[in-house]
Amino acid sequence: MNHETHRARLQPKLISFDVFGTLISVRDSSYSAFERVLADADAHHLDVRAFWEHWEHRNIAHYWDPYRSYREICELSLAETFAHFKVRGDSRLINRYFEAFPRFFLYDDVARTLDQLSRRYKLAVVSNIDDDLLALTPLQRNFDLVCTAQRARGYKPDGTLFRYLIENAGCAKEEILHAGQSQFTDLVGGKPLGLTIAWINRRQIALDASVPRPDFAFPDIQSLSRVVDIKSTSIGGVV
């Protein structure tokens, strides 16, 4: 099935968003921080992108563990990634990453699309993050519901964070549309609970055969206009 050609119009009461990779360009935003990590660990020779991907893979693996903070997970994953690449580095260098959060940048379509959607729908964020770190990002707007791993005491892939979303949404789960980029957290965590999910495939990567199928697949969040009404009408015309 080609999800992008599905023309059904949805009438959600709440639209929720993954943050990193969906609203914030986390890879491009954080490569420079990880270059500093590698420089401080005397590992200039390593490819920062390969290093970053292994570190993120370890983060996702630890999301399935008993709850610990995102900060703790990131530091543990950095220690494991140093070991994998045979680097003798201090895991506390992960602070270079956290210090970069205020310099992260939103994708170009984010501010406009969220502004438009907020006129029609309640909006939420659902993020595997600590509250203080989310507050440091440039995503400086008020959402109707904020779901973080810290608040849920758990992460997306085992469903803990999505259950927190469902319990606090103020509407039926059938009235929630979730938009997220991660196959292994958003799809794996949300689809088994019955959520409707739009996979935001900004990097145009292949859908892994092991993950649940999304209801829709789009290249960005402004493409949500294919299934929900984005623009609202005011007295002066279309806004």
Helices and strands as residue ranges (DSSP letters): G 3-5, E 14-17, H 26-40, H 48-62, H 70-84, G 91-94, H 95-99, G 101-103, H 110-117, E 122-127, H 131-136, E 145-148, H 149-152, H 160-168, G 173-175, E 176-180, I 183-187, H 188-190, G 191-193, E 196-200, E 216-218, G 222-226, E 233-234, E 237-238
